[in-house]
Amino acid sequence: MLSPAAFFPTVRPDVPWSEALYYAWIIHGITVAVGLPFVGLGLFRPSLPSNLSGDPQMETAMRALSGGVGVGSLVGSLLLYPLVLLAGAGIVHLVAMLFGAAKNGYGATVRAFCYAAGPNLFGIIPCFGFIAGIYGLVLAIFGISSLQETSTGKAAGIVLLPIAVMICCCGLVFSLFFAAIAAALGGMAGGTHSL
């Protein structure tokens, strides 16, 4: 994690990727285990409206609800993590194939993504999650470059293109959603004036 330029060239792309998947899964398990007590105690809960915030019964109910939902989502993320990681690596591998940089196969892409998961440990610390995510992308770029034997620029395009497409698609969906709401509100306002 601290010296990717030295580490990734030592990783063989032709060996089974299961050990790399276990590495990433263990790291995710550690982050879940550290976060579980905070979520289970209900320390992370949604804010209540001002008219309900003074009610002790409502506070207790919200703490229990947020704790139960939070624990469930953490345990669910632990169980689904390998599938999500493999699917993400598959998408990136498809982009690598489009770029002509998939020389060593899907297993090499999976290994690059799994070994880039190391910074997720720092995501436990408040305010470092975003920085850890960015550094994880940098490690994925180093990993793809090394394991697929391609240039760093091409590896950056391979890793960042799916993220850019996802952001654009989400932006388009939100824009259409808010345009539909604005049109509906405009139609309701127009109908009110005609009465």
CNS distance restraints for C-alpha pairs under 8 A (distance, minus, plus):
assign (resid   1 and name CA) (resid 116 and name CA) 7.41 0.50 0.50
assign (resid   1 and name CA) (resid 118 and name CA) 6.00 0.50 0.50
assign (resid   1 and name CA) (resid 119 and name CA) 7.02 0.50 0.50
assign (resid   1 and name CA) (resid 139 and name CA) 7.52 0.50 0.50
assign (resid   3 and name CA) (resid   7 and name CA) 6.22 0.50 0.50
assign (resid   4 and name CA) (resid   8 and name CA) 5.73 0.50 0.50
assign (resid   4 and name CA) (resid 139 and name CA) 6.63 0.50 0.50
assign (resid   4 and name CA) (resid 142 and name CA) 6.71 0.50 0.50
assign (resid   4 and name CA) (resid 143 and name CA) 7.80 0.50 0.50
assign (resid   5 and name CA) (resid   9 and name CA) 7.11 0.50 0.50
assign (resid   5 and name CA) (resid 142 and name CA) 7.10 0.50 0.50
assign (resid   6 and name CA) (resid  10 and name CA) 7.28 0.50 0.50
assign (resid   7 and name CA) (resid  11 and name CA) 6.94 0.50 0.50
assign (resid   8 and name CA) (resid 142 and name CA) 7.18 0.50 0.50
assign (resid   8 and name CA) (resid 143 and name CA) 5.81 0.50 0.50
assign (resid   8 and name CA) (resid 146 and name CA) 6.02 0.50 0.50
assign (resid   8 and name CA) (resid 147 and name CA) 7.16 0.50 0.50
assign (resid   9 and name CA) (resid 146 and name CA) 5.87 0.50 0.50
assign (resid   9 and name CA) (resid 147 and name CA) 7.32 0.50 0.50
assign (resid  11 and name CA) (resid 147 and name CA) 7.35 0.50 0.50
assign (resid  12 and name CA) (resid 147 and name CA) 7.33 0.50 0.50
assign (resid  13 and name CA) (resid 104 and name CA) 6.38 0.50 0.50
assign (resid  13 and name CA) (resid 107 and name CA) 6.88 0.50 0.50
assign (resid  13 and name CA) (resid 108 and name CA) 4.68 0.50 0.50
assign (resid  13 and name CA) (resid 111 and name CA) 7.42 0.50 0.50
assign (resid  13 and name CA) (resid 147 and name CA) 5.61 0.50 0.50
assign (resid  13 and name CA) (resid 148 and name CA) 7.76 0.50 0.50
assign (resid  14 and name CA) (resid 104 and name CA) 7.10 0.50 0.50
assign (resid  14 and name CA) (resid 107 and name CA) 7.33 0.50 0.50
assign (resid  14 and name CA) (resid 108 and name CA) 7.00 0.50 0.50
assign (resid  15 and name CA) (resid 107 and name CA) 7.95 0.50 0.50
assign (resid  16 and name CA) (resid 107 and name CA) 7.00 0.50 0.50
assign (resid  17 and name CA) (resid  21 and name CA) 6.36 0.50 0.50
assign (resid  17 and name CA) (resid 107 and name CA) 5.77 0.50 0.50
assign (resid  17 and name CA) (resid 108 and name CA) 7.52 0.50 0.50
assign (resid  17 and name CA) (resid 110 and name CA) 6.66 0.50 0.50
assign (resid  17 and name CA) (resid 111 and name CA) 5.66 0.50 0.50
assign (resid  18 and name CA) (resid  22 and name CA) 6.23 0.50 0.50
assign (resid  19 and name CA) (resid  23 and name CA) 6.27 0.50 0.50
assign (resid  20 and name CA) (resid  24 and name CA) 6.40 0.50 0.50
assign (resid  20 and name CA) (resid 110 and name CA) 7.83 0.50 0.50
assign (resid  20 and name CA) (resid 111 and name CA) 5.55 0.50 0.50
assign (resid  20 and name CA) (resid 114 and name CA) 5.46 0.50 0.50
assign (resid  20 and name CA) (resid 115 and name CA) 6.30 0.50 0.50
assign (resid  21 and name CA) (resid  25 and name CA) 6.04 0.50 0.50
assign (resid  21 and name CA) (resid  82 and name CA) 7.07 0.50 0.50
assign (resid  21 and name CA) (resid 110 and name CA) 7.72 0.50 0.50
assign (resid  21 and name CA) (resid 111 and name CA) 7.29 0.50 0.50
assign (resid  21 and name CA) (resid 114 and name CA) 5.65 0.50 0.50
assign (resid  22 and name CA) (resid  26 and name CA) 5.95 0.50 0.50
assign (resid  23 and name CA) (resid  27 and name CA) 6.35 0.50 0.50
assign (resid  23 and name CA) (resid 114 and name CA) 6.96 0.50 0.50
assign (resid  23 and name CA) (resid 115 and name CA) 7.29 0.50 0.50
assign (resid  24 and name CA) (resid  28 and name CA) 6.23 0.50 0.50
assign (resid  24 and name CA) (resid 114 and name CA) 5.08 0.50 0.50
assign (resid  24 and name CA) (resid 115 and name CA) 6.64 0.50 0.50
assign (resid  24 and name CA) (resid 117 and name CA) 5.66 0.50 0.50
assign (resid  24 and name CA) (resid 118 and name CA) 7.20 0.50 0.50
assign (resid  25 and name CA) (resid  29 and name CA) 6.01 0.50 0.50
assign (resid  25 and name CA) (resid  78 and name CA) 7.76 0.50 0.50
assign (resid  25 and name CA) (resid  81 and name CA) 6.94 0.50 0.50
assign (resid  25 and name CA) (resid  82 and name CA) 6.71 0.50 0.50
assign (resid  26 and name CA) (resid  30 and name CA) 6.19 0.50 0.50
assign (resid  27 and name CA) (resid  31 and name CA) 6.46 0.50 0.50
assign (resid  27 and name CA) (resid 117 and name CA) 7.32 0.50 0.50
assign (resid  27 and name CA) (resid 118 and name CA) 6.81 0.50 0.50
assign (resid  27 and name CA) (resid 120 and name CA) 7.07 0.50 0.50
assign (resid  27 and name CA) (resid 121 and name CA) 6.50 0.50 0.50
assign (resid  28 and name CA) (resid  32 and name CA) 6.22 0.50 0.50
assign (resid  28 and name CA) (resid  78 and name CA) 6.96 0.50 0.50
assign (resid  28 and name CA) (resid  81 and name CA) 7.75 0.50 0.50
assign (resid  28 and name CA) (resid 120 and name CA) 7.18 0.50 0.50
assign (resid  28 and name CA) (resid 121 and name CA) 7.68 0.50 0.50
assign (resid  29 and name CA) (resid  33 and name CA) 6.02 0.50 0.50
assign (resid  29 and name CA) (resid  78 and name CA) 6.32 0.50 0.50
assign (resid  30 and name CA) (resid  34 and name CA) 6.15 0.50 0.50
assign (resid  30 and name CA) (resid 121 and name CA) 7.43 0.50 0.50
assign (resid  31 and name CA) (resid  35 and name CA) 6.12 0.50 0.50
assign (resid  31 and name CA) (resid 120 and name CA) 7.43 0.50 0.50
assign (resid  31 and name CA) (resid 121 and name CA) 6.11 0.50 0.50
assign (resid  31 and name CA) (resid 123 and name CA) 7.72 0.50 0.50
assign (resid  31 and name CA) (resid 124 and name CA) 6.12 0.50 0.50
assign (resid  32 and name CA) (resid  36 and name CA) 5.80 0.50 0.50
assign (resid  32 and name CA) (resid  74 and name CA) 6.15 0.50 0.50
assign (resid  32 and name CA) (resid  75 and name CA) 7.61 0.50 0.50
assign (resid  32 and name CA) (resid  78 and name CA) 7.14 0.50 0.50
assign (resid  33 and name CA) (resid  37 and name CA) 7.58 0.50 0.50
assign (resid  34 and name CA) (resid  38 and name CA) 7.96 0.50 0.50
assign (resid  34 and name CA) (resid 124 and name CA) 7.33 0.50 0.50
assign (resid  35 and name CA) (resid  39 and name CA) 6.34 0.50 0.50
assign (resid  35 and name CA) (resid 124 and name CA) 7.15 0.50 0.50
assign (resid  36 and name CA) (resid  40 and name CA) 5.65 0.50 0.50
assign (resid  36 and name CA) (resid  71 and name CA) 6.38 0.50 0.50
assign (resid  36 and name CA) (resid  74 and name CA) 7.20 0.50 0.50
assign (resid  37 and name CA) (resid  41 and name CA) 5.95 0.50 0.50
assign (resid  38 and name CA) (resid  42 and name CA) 6.54 0.50 0.50
assign (resid  38 and name CA) (resid  43 and name CA) 5.57 0.50 0.50
assign (resid  38 and name CA) (resid  44 and name CA) 7.02 0.50 0.50
assign (resid  39 and name CA) (resid  43 and name CA) 5.87 0.50 0.50
assign (resid  39 and name CA) (resid  44 and name CA) 5.78 0.50 0.50
assign (resid  39 and name CA) (resid  66 and name CA) 7.50 0.50 0.50
assign (resid  39 and name CA) (resid  67 and name CA) 5.31 0.50 0.50
assign (resid  39 and name CA) (resid  70 and name CA) 5.52 0.50 0.50
assign (resid  39 and name CA) (resid  71 and name CA) 6.21 0.50 0.50
assign (resid  40 and name CA) (resid  67 and name CA) 4.47 0.50 0.50
assign (resid  40 and name CA) (resid  68 and name CA) 6.65 0.50 0.50
assign (resid  40 and name CA) (resid  70 and name CA) 6.77 0.50 0.50
assign (resid  40 and name CA) (resid  71 and name CA) 5.70 0.50 0.50
assign (resid  41 and name CA) (resid  63 and name CA) 7.47 0.50 0.50
assign (resid  41 and name CA) (resid  64 and name CA) 7.86 0.50 0.50
assign (resid  41 and name CA) (resid  67 and name CA) 5.88 0.50 0.50
assign (resid  42 and name CA) (resid  63 and name CA) 4.67 0.50 0.50
assign (resid  42 and name CA) (resid  64 and name CA) 6.29 0.50 0.50
assign (resid  42 and name CA) (resid  65 and name CA) 7.86 0.50 0.50
assign (resid  42 and name CA) (resid  66 and name CA) 5.67 0.50 0.50
assign (resid  42 and name CA) (resid  67 and name CA) 4.26 0.50 0.50
assign (resid  42 and name CA) (resid  70 and name CA) 7.98 0.50 0.50
assign (resid  43 and name CA) (resid  63 and name CA) 7.31 0.50 0.50
assign (resid  43 and name CA) (resid  67 and name CA) 7.70 0.50 0.50
assign (resid  44 and name CA) (resid  66 and name CA) 7.03 0.50 0.50
assign (resid  44 and name CA) (resid  67 and name CA) 7.62 0.50 0.50
assign (resid  45 and name CA) (resid  62 and name CA) 6.98 0.50 0.50
assign (resid  45 and name CA) (resid  63 and name CA) 6.29 0.50 0.50
assign (resid  45 and name CA) (resid  66 and name CA) 5.33 0.50 0.50
assign (resid  45 and name CA) (resid  67 and name CA) 7.61 0.50 0.50
assign (resid  46 and name CA) (resid  62 and name CA) 7.77 0.50 0.50
assign (resid  46 and name CA) (resid  66 and name CA) 7.48 0.50 0.50
assign (resid  48 and name CA) (resid  52 and name CA) 6.17 0.50 0.50
assign (resid  48 and name CA) (resid  53 and name CA) 5.37 0.50 0.50
assign (resid  49 and name CA) (resid  53 and name CA) 6.08 0.50 0.50
assign (resid  50 and name CA) (resid  54 and name CA) 7.62 0.50 0.50
assign (resid  52 and name CA) (resid  58 and name CA) 6.86 0.50 0.50
assign (resid  53 and name CA) (resid  58 and name CA) 7.45 0.50 0.50
assign (resid  53 and name CA) (resid  59 and name CA) 6.88 0.50 0.50
assign (resid  54 and name CA) (resid  59 and name CA) 7.77 0.50 0.50
assign (resid  55 and name CA) (resid  59 and name CA) 6.30 0.50 0.50
assign (resid  56 and name CA) (resid  60 and name CA) 6.18 0.50 0.50
assign (resid  57 and name CA) (resid  61 and name CA) 6.13 0.50 0.50
assign (resid  58 and name CA) (resid  62 and name CA) 6.03 0.50 0.50
assign (resid  59 and name CA) (resid  63 and name CA) 6.09 0.50 0.50
assign (resid  60 and name CA) (resid  64 and name CA) 6.20 0.50 0.50
assign (resid  61 and name CA) (resid  65 and name CA) 6.03 0.50 0.50
assign (resid  62 and name CA) (resid  66 and name CA) 5.88 0.50 0.50
assign (resid  63 and name CA) (resid  67 and name CA) 5.95 0.50 0.50
assign (resid  64 and name CA) (resid  68 and name CA) 6.08 0.50 0.50
assign (resid  65 and name CA) (resid  69 and name CA) 6.08 0.50 0.50
assign (resid  66 and name CA) (resid  70 and name CA) 5.72 0.50 0.50
assign (resid  67 and name CA) (resid  71 and name CA) 6.00 0.50 0.50
assign (resid  68 and name CA) (resid  72 and name CA) 6.08 0.50 0.50
assign (resid  69 and name CA) (resid  73 and name CA) 6.11 0.50 0.50
assign (resid  70 and name CA) (resid  74 and name CA) 6.18 0.50 0.50
assign (resid  71 and name CA) (resid  75 and name CA) 6.12 0.50 0.50
assign (resid  72 and name CA) (resid  76 and name CA) 5.96 0.50 0.50
assign (resid  73 and name CA) (resid  77 and name CA) 5.98 0.50 0.50
assign (resid  74 and name CA) (resid  78 and name CA) 6.25 0.50 0.50
assign (resid  75 and name CA) (resid  79 and name CA) 6.39 0.50 0.50
assign (resid  76 and name CA) (resid  80 and name CA) 6.08 0.50 0.50
assign (resid  77 and name CA) (resid  81 and name CA) 5.55 0.50 0.50
assign (resid  80 and name CA) (resid  84 and name CA) 6.25 0.50 0.50
assign (resid  81 and name CA) (resid  85 and name CA) 6.02 0.50 0.50
assign (resid  82 and name CA) (resid  86 and name CA) 6.04 0.50 0.50
assign (resid  83 and name CA) (resid  87 and name CA) 6.04 0.50 0.50
assign (resid  84 and name CA) (resid  88 and name CA) 6.05 0.50 0.50
assign (resid  85 and name CA) (resid  89 and name CA) 6.10 0.50 0.50
assign (resid  85 and name CA) (resid 113 and name CA) 7.72 0.50 0.50
assign (resid  85 and name CA) (resid 114 and name CA) 7.72 0.50 0.50
assign (resid  86 and name CA) (resid  90 and name CA) 6.05 0.50 0.50
assign (resid  86 and name CA) (resid 110 and name CA) 6.68 0.50 0.50
assign (resid  87 and name CA) (resid  91 and name CA) 6.34 0.50 0.50
assign (resid  88 and name CA) (resid  92 and name CA) 6.31 0.50 0.50
assign (resid  89 and name CA) (resid  93 and name CA) 5.93 0.50 0.50
assign (resid  89 and name CA) (resid 106 and name CA) 7.84 0.50 0.50
assign (resid  89 and name CA) (resid 109 and name CA) 6.15 0.50 0.50
assign (resid  89 and name CA) (resid 110 and name CA) 5.46 0.50 0.50
assign (resid  89 and name CA) (resid 113 and name CA) 6.54 0.50 0.50
assign (resid  90 and name CA) (resid  94 and name CA) 6.21 0.50 0.50
assign (resid  90 and name CA) (resid 106 and name CA) 7.11 0.50 0.50
assign (resid  90 and name CA) (resid 109 and name CA) 7.92 0.50 0.50
assign (resid  90 and name CA) (resid 110 and name CA) 7.81 0.50 0.50
assign (resid  91 and name CA) (resid  95 and name CA) 6.51 0.50 0.50
assign (resid  91 and name CA) (resid 162 and name CA) 7.39 0.50 0.50
assign (resid  92 and name CA) (resid  96 and name CA) 6.16 0.50 0.50
assign (resid  92 and name CA) (resid 109 and name CA) 7.62 0.50 0.50
assign (resid  92 and name CA) (resid 158 and name CA) 6.34 0.50 0.50
assign (resid  92 and name CA) (resid 159 and name CA) 6.21 0.50 0.50
assign (resid  92 and name CA) (resid 162 and name CA) 6.88 0.50 0.50
assign (resid  93 and name CA) (resid  97 and name CA) 6.14 0.50 0.50
assign (resid  93 and name CA) (resid 102 and name CA) 6.83 0.50 0.50
assign (resid  93 and name CA) (resid 106 and name CA) 6.18 0.50 0.50
assign (resid  93 and name CA) (resid 109 and name CA) 6.18 0.50 0.50
assign (resid  94 and name CA) (resid  98 and name CA) 6.33 0.50 0.50
assign (resid  95 and name CA) (resid  99 and name CA) 6.22 0.50 0.50
assign (resid  95 and name CA) (resid 158 and name CA) 5.70 0.50 0.50
assign (resid  95 and name CA) (resid 161 and name CA) 7.81 0.50 0.50
assign (resid  95 and name CA) (resid 162 and name CA) 7.70 0.50 0.50
assign (resid  96 and name CA) (resid 100 and name CA) 6.08 0.50 0.50
assign (resid  96 and name CA) (resid 101 and name CA) 4.95 0.50 0.50
assign (resid  96 and name CA) (resid 102 and name CA) 5.29 0.50 0.50
assign (resid  96 and name CA) (resid 155 and name CA) 7.90 0.50 0.50
assign (resid  96 and name CA) (resid 158 and name CA) 5.59 0.50 0.50
assign (resid  97 and name CA) (resid 101 and name CA) 5.73 0.50 0.50
assign (resid  97 and name CA) (resid 102 and name CA) 5.09 0.50 0.50
assign (resid  99 and name CA) (resid 154 and name CA) 7.52 0.50 0.50
assign (resid  99 and name CA) (resid 158 and name CA) 7.33 0.50 0.50
assign (resid 101 and name CA) (resid 148 and name CA) 6.18 0.50 0.50
assign (resid 101 and name CA) (resid 149 and name CA) 7.45 0.50 0.50
assign (resid 101 and name CA) (resid 150 and name CA) 6.10 0.50 0.50
assign (resid 101 and name CA) (resid 154 and name CA) 7.90 0.50 0.50
assign (resid 102 and name CA) (resid 106 and name CA) 7.44 0.50 0.50
assign (resid 102 and name CA) (resid 148 and name CA) 5.76 0.50 0.50
assign (resid 103 and name CA) (resid 148 and name CA) 5.62 0.50 0.50
assign (resid 103 and name CA) (resid 149 and name CA) 7.23 0.50 0.50
assign (resid 104 and name CA) (resid 108 and name CA) 5.91 0.50 0.50
assign (resid 104 and name CA) (resid 147 and name CA) 7.11 0.50 0.50
assign (resid 104 and name CA) (resid 148 and name CA) 5.54 0.50 0.50
assign (resid 105 and name CA) (resid 109 and name CA) 7.01 0.50 0.50
assign (resid 105 and name CA) (resid 148 and name CA) 7.77 0.50 0.50
assign (resid 106 and name CA) (resid 110 and name CA) 6.29 0.50 0.50
assign (resid 107 and name CA) (resid 111 and name CA) 6.17 0.50 0.50
assign (resid 108 and name CA) (resid 112 and name CA) 6.21 0.50 0.50
assign (resid 108 and name CA) (resid 144 and name CA) 7.70 0.50 0.50
assign (resid 108 and name CA) (resid 147 and name CA) 5.68 0.50 0.50
assign (resid 108 and name CA) (resid 148 and name CA) 6.62 0.50 0.50
assign (resid 109 and name CA) (resid 113 and name CA) 6.28 0.50 0.50
assign (resid 109 and name CA) (resid 143 and name CA) 7.90 0.50 0.50
assign (resid 109 and name CA) (resid 144 and name CA) 6.25 0.50 0.50
assign (resid 109 and name CA) (resid 147 and name CA) 7.21 0.50 0.50
assign (resid 109 and name CA) (resid 148 and name CA) 7.32 0.50 0.50
assign (resid 110 and name CA) (resid 114 and name CA) 6.05 0.50 0.50
assign (resid 111 and name CA) (resid 115 and name CA) 6.06 0.50 0.50
assign (resid 111 and name CA) (resid 143 and name CA) 7.92 0.50 0.50
assign (resid 112 and name CA) (resid 116 and name CA) 6.16 0.50 0.50
assign (resid 112 and name CA) (resid 140 and name CA) 5.82 0.50 0.50
assign (resid 112 and name CA) (resid 143 and name CA) 4.46 0.50 0.50
assign (resid 112 and name CA) (resid 144 and name CA) 5.71 0.50 0.50
assign (resid 112 and name CA) (resid 147 and name CA) 6.86 0.50 0.50
assign (resid 113 and name CA) (resid 117 and name CA) 6.69 0.50 0.50
assign (resid 113 and name CA) (resid 140 and name CA) 5.54 0.50 0.50
assign (resid 113 and name CA) (resid 143 and name CA) 7.22 0.50 0.50
assign (resid 113 and name CA) (resid 144 and name CA) 7.98 0.50 0.50
assign (resid 115 and name CA) (resid 139 and name CA) 7.91 0.50 0.50
assign (resid 115 and name CA) (resid 140 and name CA) 7.80 0.50 0.50
assign (resid 115 and name CA) (resid 143 and name CA) 7.74 0.50 0.50
assign (resid 116 and name CA) (resid 136 and name CA) 5.28 0.50 0.50
assign (resid 116 and name CA) (resid 137 and name CA) 7.26 0.50 0.50
assign (resid 116 and name CA) (resid 139 and name CA) 4.95 0.50 0.50
assign (resid 116 and name CA) (resid 140 and name CA) 5.12 0.50 0.50
assign (resid 116 and name CA) (resid 143 and name CA) 7.23 0.50 0.50
assign (resid 117 and name CA) (resid 136 and name CA) 6.01 0.50 0.50
assign (resid 118 and name CA) (resid 136 and name CA) 7.21 0.50 0.50
assign (resid 119 and name CA) (resid 123 and name CA) 7.03 0.50 0.50
assign (resid 119 and name CA) (resid 132 and name CA) 5.06 0.50 0.50
assign (resid 119 and name CA) (resid 133 and name CA) 7.12 0.50 0.50
assign (resid 119 and name CA) (resid 135 and name CA) 6.73 0.50 0.50
assign (resid 119 and name CA) (resid 136 and name CA) 5.81 0.50 0.50
assign (resid 120 and name CA) (resid 124 and name CA) 7.43 0.50 0.50
assign (resid 120 and name CA) (resid 129 and name CA) 7.36 0.50 0.50
assign (resid 120 and name CA) (resid 132 and name CA) 5.93 0.50 0.50
assign (resid 120 and name CA) (resid 133 and name CA) 6.96 0.50 0.50
assign (resid 120 and name CA) (resid 136 and name CA) 7.43 0.50 0.50
assign (resid 122 and name CA) (resid 128 and name CA) 6.24 0.50 0.50
assign (resid 122 and name CA) (resid 129 and name CA) 6.55 0.50 0.50
assign (resid 122 and name CA) (resid 132 and name CA) 6.02 0.50 0.50
assign (resid 123 and name CA) (resid 127 and name CA) 7.85 0.50 0.50
assign (resid 123 and name CA) (resid 128 and name CA) 5.40 0.50 0.50
assign (resid 123 and name CA) (resid 129 and name CA) 3.75 0.50 0.50
assign (resid 123 and name CA) (resid 130 and name CA) 7.35 0.50 0.50
assign (resid 123 and name CA) (resid 131 and name CA) 7.96 0.50 0.50
assign (resid 123 and name CA) (resid 132 and name CA) 5.77 0.50 0.50
assign (resid 123 and name CA) (resid 133 and name CA) 7.66 0.50 0.50
assign (resid 124 and name CA) (resid 128 and name CA) 7.47 0.50 0.50
assign (resid 124 and name CA) (resid 129 and name CA) 6.80 0.50 0.50
assign (resid 125 and name CA) (resid 129 and name CA) 6.91 0.50 0.50
assign (resid 127 and name CA) (resid 131 and name CA) 7.86 0.50 0.50
assign (resid 128 and name CA) (resid 132 and name CA) 5.96 0.50 0.50
assign (resid 129 and name CA) (resid 133 and name CA) 6.10 0.50 0.50
assign (resid 130 and name CA) (resid 134 and name CA) 6.32 0.50 0.50
assign (resid 131 and name CA) (resid 135 and name CA) 6.18 0.50 0.50
assign (resid 132 and name CA) (resid 136 and name CA) 6.00 0.50 0.50
assign (resid 133 and name CA) (resid 137 and name CA) 6.40 0.50 0.50
assign (resid 134 and name CA) (resid 138 and name CA) 6.44 0.50 0.50
assign (resid 135 and name CA) (resid 139 and name CA) 6.20 0.50 0.50
assign (resid 136 and name CA) (resid 140 and name CA) 6.14 0.50 0.50
assign (resid 137 and name CA) (resid 141 and name CA) 6.22 0.50 0.50
assign (resid 137 and name CA) (resid 159 and name CA) 7.36 0.50 0.50
assign (resid 138 and name CA) (resid 142 and name CA) 6.36 0.50 0.50
assign (resid 139 and name CA) (resid 143 and name CA) 6.01 0.50 0.50
assign (resid 140 and name CA) (resid 144 and name CA) 6.02 0.50 0.50
assign (resid 140 and name CA) (resid 159 and name CA) 7.12 0.50 0.50
assign (resid 141 and name CA) (resid 145 and name CA) 6.01 0.50 0.50
assign (resid 141 and name CA) (resid 152 and name CA) 6.78 0.50 0.50
assign (resid 141 and name CA) (resid 155 and name CA) 5.29 0.50 0.50
assign (resid 141 and name CA) (resid 156 and name CA) 5.33 0.50 0.50
assign (resid 141 and name CA) (resid 159 and name CA) 6.32 0.50 0.50
assign (resid 142 and name CA) (resid 146 and name CA) 6.13 0.50 0.50
assign (resid 142 and name CA) (resid 152 and name CA) 6.84 0.50 0.50
assign (resid 142 and name CA) (resid 155 and name CA) 7.46 0.50 0.50
assign (resid 143 and name CA) (resid 147 and name CA) 5.80 0.50 0.50
assign (resid 143 and name CA) (resid 148 and name CA) 7.98 0.50 0.50
assign (resid 144 and name CA) (resid 148 and name CA) 5.44 0.50 0.50
assign (resid 144 and name CA) (resid 149 and name CA) 7.53 0.50 0.50
assign (resid 144 and name CA) (resid 150 and name CA) 7.51 0.50 0.50
assign (resid 144 and name CA) (resid 155 and name CA) 5.70 0.50 0.50
assign (resid 145 and name CA) (resid 149 and name CA) 5.54 0.50 0.50
assign (resid 145 and name CA) (resid 150 and name CA) 4.86 0.50 0.50
assign (resid 145 and name CA) (resid 151 and name CA) 5.67 0.50 0.50
assign (resid 145 and name CA) (resid 152 and name CA) 5.34 0.50 0.50
assign (resid 145 and name CA) (resid 154 and name CA) 7.66 0.50 0.50
assign (resid 145 and name CA) (resid 155 and name CA) 5.19 0.50 0.50
assign (resid 146 and name CA) (resid 150 and name CA) 6.75 0.50 0.50
assign (resid 150 and name CA) (resid 154 and name CA) 6.69 0.50 0.50
assign (resid 150 and name CA) (resid 155 and name CA) 6.69 0.50 0.50
assign (resid 151 and name CA) (resid 155 and name CA) 6.19 0.50 0.50
assign (resid 152 and name CA) (resid 156 and name CA) 6.07 0.50 0.50
assign (resid 153 and name CA) (resid 157 and name CA) 6.37 0.50 0.50
assign (resid 154 and name CA) (resid 158 and name CA) 6.19 0.50 0.50
assign (resid 155 and name CA) (resid 159 and name CA) 6.21 0.50 0.50
assign (resid 156 and name CA) (resid 160 and name CA) 5.88 0.50 0.50
assign (resid 157 and name CA) (resid 161 and name CA) 5.55 0.50 0.50
assign (resid 158 and name CA) (resid 162 and name CA) 7.50 0.50 0.50
assign (resid 159 and name CA) (resid 163 and name CA) 7.44 0.50 0.50
assign (resid 160 and name CA) (resid 164 and name CA) 6.19 0.50 0.50
assign (resid 161 and name CA) (resid 165 and name CA) 6.15 0.50 0.50
assign (resid 162 and name CA) (resid 166 and name CA) 6.07 0.50 0.50
assign (resid 163 and name CA) (resid 167 and name CA) 6.18 0.50 0.50
assign (resid 164 and name CA) (resid 168 and name CA) 6.17 0.50 0.50
assign (resid 165 and name CA) (resid 169 and name CA) 6.09 0.50 0.50
assign (resid 166 and name CA) (resid 170 and name CA) 6.08 0.50 0.50
assign (resid 167 and name CA) (resid 171 and name CA) 6.03 0.50 0.50
assign (resid 168 and name CA) (resid 172 and name CA) 6.11 0.50 0.50
assign (resid 169 and name CA) (resid 173 and name CA) 6.18 0.50 0.50
assign (resid 170 and name CA) (resid 174 and name CA) 6.12 0.50 0.50
assign (resid 171 and name CA) (resid 175 and name CA) 6.02 0.50 0.50
assign (resid 172 and name CA) (resid 176 and name CA) 6.13 0.50 0.50
assign (resid 173 and name CA) (resid 177 and name CA) 6.07 0.50 0.50
assign (resid 174 and name CA) (resid 178 and name CA) 6.09 0.50 0.50
assign (resid 175 and name CA) (resid 179 and name CA) 5.97 0.50 0.50
assign (resid 176 and name CA) (resid 180 and name CA) 6.07 0.50 0.50
assign (resid 177 and name CA) (resid 181 and name CA) 6.33 0.50 0.50
assign (resid 178 and name CA) (resid 182 and name CA) 6.04 0.50 0.50
assign (resid 179 and name CA) (resid 183 and name CA) 6.04 0.50 0.50
assign (resid 180 and name CA) (resid 184 and name CA) 6.08 0.50 0.50
assign (resid 181 and name CA) (resid 185 and name CA) 6.07 0.50 0.50
assign (resid 182 and name CA) (resid 186 and name CA) 5.90 0.50 0.50
assign (resid 183 and name CA) (resid 187 and name CA) 6.00 0.50 0.50
assign (resid 184 and name CA) (resid 188 and name CA) 6.16 0.50 0.50
assign (resid 185 and name CA) (resid 189 and name CA) 6.08 0.50 0.50
assign (resid 186 and name CA) (resid 190 and name CA) 6.05 0.50 0.50
assign (resid 187 and name CA) (resid 191 and name CA) 6.11 0.50 0.50
assign (resid 188 and name CA) (resid 192 and name CA) 6.21 0.50 0.50
assign (resid 189 and name CA) (resid 193 and name CA) 6.48 0.50 0.50
assign (resid 190 and name CA) (resid 194 and name CA) 6.59 0.50 0.50
assign (resid 191 and name CA) (resid 195 and name CA) 6.72 0.50 0.50
